[in-house]
Amino acid sequence: MAILAGGRGATQGYYQSGFNVVREAGQTPVVIHDGFDNPSSWNGFLTGRGSSGALVDHHEYQAFTNELVALSPEDHVSYVYSSASQWAQGQDKFVICGEWSAAMTDCAPSINGYGVGARYDGTYSKQNADGSYTGSTYIGSCANINSIDTWTDYQKSTTTNYIQAQLDVFESQIQGWFFWNFKTEAAAEWDLFRLIDAGVWPALS
């Protein structure tokens, strides 16, 4: 929240101070978040590979704009590779993807906030700071998105392809990743265990 409250300078100062404290104690890796900006925007700051510099934590999702939830599954896969050229390359320090998922929709319960609705099914409505509202248009139904047992073969295969594309990028272009997350109450696109049990997670090589 420091980027919002105090601007980039305050955040950068906090990161530098924290890095210095850790370095006084040893060579433990220090991770900084990119502030939802391109990781390369932090080039020139805490530069260095491995523990000589910081590691940048980037979160990569395709479910939180009207434009992204409107993509076809095939276009989601294409976007994985095209967007990687913007955020995964040209870095002067190591980058990890600290959050990503199999979600091509925002149908998970309360993912946008309690009572806000989903962009994918056109129920999204959120009040802006100026009092106006941001809405969405219907793309598809959320009715079965969170129940993986009801997915069609097409939903399963295209989700597998989407996961595999992300793994391809994360394994070849950056230094690590964390899937978000292991288990959920009712959000199949975000649930590693459900995806594995349903045979949707790509086969391990």
Buried (B, 14 or more C-beta within 10 A) or exposed (E): EBBEEEEBEEBBEBBBEBBEEBEEEEEEEBBBBBBEBBBBEBEEBBEEEEBEBBBBBBBBBBBEEBEBBBBEBEBBBEBBBEEBEEBBEEBBBBBBBBBBBBBBBBBBEEBBEEEBBBBBBBBBEBEEEEEEEEEBEEBEEBEBBBEBEEBEEEBBEBBBBBBBBBBBBBEEBBBBBBBBEEEBEEBBBBBBEBBEEBEBBBEEE
